[in-house]
Amino acid sequence: MYVTLADRHTLAASGPVEPGTMLGAHLTAVTDPRRLPIERLVFEHHYGNRVEARYLLDGTATARLLQVRDRGTDGWEVIGDAPLAGLLGPQADEVLAAARTARAQLRGDTDASPEAARYYAVANATGDAMDACLNAALAALQAAGADAWWWSTAVTCAYGHELVAIAARDLIGTVPDWTQAAYDVLTAPWRAAFGADASGAAPVHQTAPADHGG
């Protein structure tokens, strides 16, 4: 029995992939789906293979994350499906909840709502600092084996810095510039708009977990 190998994952295009199906040995399989090279993978209904993070966050990416077993030179044997949110890492639920709130309330218009006005006031005042902290969060994700380019596409002209911050929260302290202070800078507009635990909005925690997985 190969329990650890049976916990590996890979991606395949959407469509019937029954347990027992053999996938080519050339495909990438890793124990942590956040480490998959997403920019090289094709999602159905999107031309080419440059699939932006927002397609997964808004539910329009129709790929399947598959649990597989290593069969050596024969390839990967499919065991079954795994939640596609695994690509987003351990804070997947928070990232998805924040994305839903952002799509509904943050559309690049300061007049859309009082929350939007507060969000963009802080974002516009701290843009340079946010960009520097975003680079630090992306560096932490890259160092952990995640796809930093893909995560950078979660940031749009309307919102997104907080999504990357949440995704990289468990990695605080793993690279020099990705600190609690940097996390707080990226999430400051969100906290100004919704509060850390605002009703109907995803919580954005100001305190990092004590164990960063080191």
N, C-alpha and C positions, 0 to 999 in steps of 0.2 A: 504494500500500500504506500502510496506517495502523497501524503496529505498536503505537504507544503506545495508540491507541484500542482496538485488539484486546486489550489487556491490562486493560481495564476490567472491572468485575464488577457484578453486581446480584443480588438474591435473588428467587426465585420459590417458590411453594408446591411441595411434593413432588409427584411425578407425572411423566408423560412430557413432557419438553421437549426436542424433537429439535433438532439443529443446523439452522440456517436459520429456526427459528421467530422471528417478530417479536414483540417485547414493546413495550408502549406507551411513548411518549416521556415520559410523566409520571413513570416510575419513576426512582429515583435510581441513578446509576452513578458509581463513583469508582475511582481507580487503586489505592487501598489499601482492601481490604474491611473493615479495622478501623474505617473511617470511616463505614460504613453506619449509618443511623438504625434500629437494630434494634428499638427499642420500637414502631415503627410498622408492623412487618412481622408477618404472621400465619403461625404454624407449624401444620401439620396436627395434629389431635388435641388442640389447646389452644384453649379458648374465648376469643374476643376477641383482642386483640393485645398484651396485657401479658405477654410471654413472659420468664420469668426466666432468668438465666444458667445456673442449675443444670440446666435442661432440656437445654441444649446440652452441658454438662459431663458429664451422666450418660447422654447418648446418646438421650434420648427426644424431642428436637426433630428433626423429620423435614423440614427444609427443604433446598433445594438452592442452592448458590452457583454462579452461572453466569457464565462468561466471555462477554462480548458485544462487538459492534462497533457503533459509532455510525453510524446511518443517517439522521441529521438529523431532520427532521420526521416521517419514517416510523417512528422509534423505534429500538429496540435489536435487532440481529440476534444470536441465540444462536450462539456458536461451540462451546461445550461446557461440561461441568461442571468446577468447580474444588473443591478440598478445602474442606469447610465450616469446618474449623479455621482458615481464613484470617480468620474473624471475630475470632479471639482474638489476632491480632497475631503478631509474630516469635517470641515465646516460647510459641507454641501447644502444642508438644509437652510442654514442662515444665509448663504449666498443667494440661493433661489428665492427665499422670502424677501430679501432686500431688493432683488431684481424686480420682483412683482410690484413692490411698493414704488420703486423708482419709475417703472414704466407708467404707472397710473398717475403719479403726482409730479414727476420731474421731467418736463418736456422742453427744457431750455427757455421757458417763459417765466420771468420773475413775477408776472401778473397772474399766473395760473392759480395760485393759492397762497395763503400766508406761509405755508410750509415751504413752497418753492421760493418765495421771496427771501426767507431766512437762509435757505440752502445756498442760493446763488450769491447772496451778499457775502457770506463767508468764503465760498469757493473763489469768487472774483478777487477778494482781498488777499488770498493766500496762494494764488496760482503757482508762482515760482517755487514756493516751498513744497506745495503738493506734488509738483512734477519731480522734484528731487527725491521726495519720499516714495513716490511711485516707482522710481528707478530702483530704490533700495528694496522695495517689496518684490519687484520682478527679479532682482538679483537673488533674493532668498529662494524664490520659487525655482529659479534656474539651478541654483546650487543643490536643491533637493531633488533635482531630476525632472521637475515639471517643465512644461512648454511655455517659456516666458513670452515668446512672440504671441502665442495664442491668447494668453492671459491679458496681454496689452490691448487686444482688440475688444476687451470688455469695457474699455474706457471710451465713451463717446463725448460729443460736445455738450451733452446734457447731464451726464452722470457717469459713474463707474469707478472712480478712485476707491470708494469704500468697498466695492465688490472685490477688488484685488487685495485690499487690506484685510478683509475678512478671510479670504482664501489663504493668505499667508500668515494669519495670526499665530498658528501653532509653530511657526518658524522664527518668531521674534527671538533675536539674539544669536541666530545661526550664522549671520554674516554681519560685518562691522556696522553698517549704517542702518540695518533694519532693527530698530529699537522700539520700545514702547512709545517714546516721544514721536517717532516717525508714524507709527500706527495712529496715534492721536491726531496728528496733523491731517492724515488722509480721511479720517472719520469725523473731523470737526464740522464740516458742512451738514453731515447727516444728523449729528447730535443737535446742532442748532435748529434743524428743521423739525425733527421728530422726537428728540430726547433718546436716551440710551434704551429705554424700554417703552417707547410710545405705543399706545394702543393702535393696533392695525399696522404697525411697522416692525420690521425685524430688529431685534436687539443688536446693538453694536457695542461690544464690551470694551470698557476702557482699561481693564486690568487683564494682562496676558496670563495664560496658564503658567503655573510654576514650573512644570516640566515641559521643555521645548523639544523633547525627543532626542536630546544629545547623548 
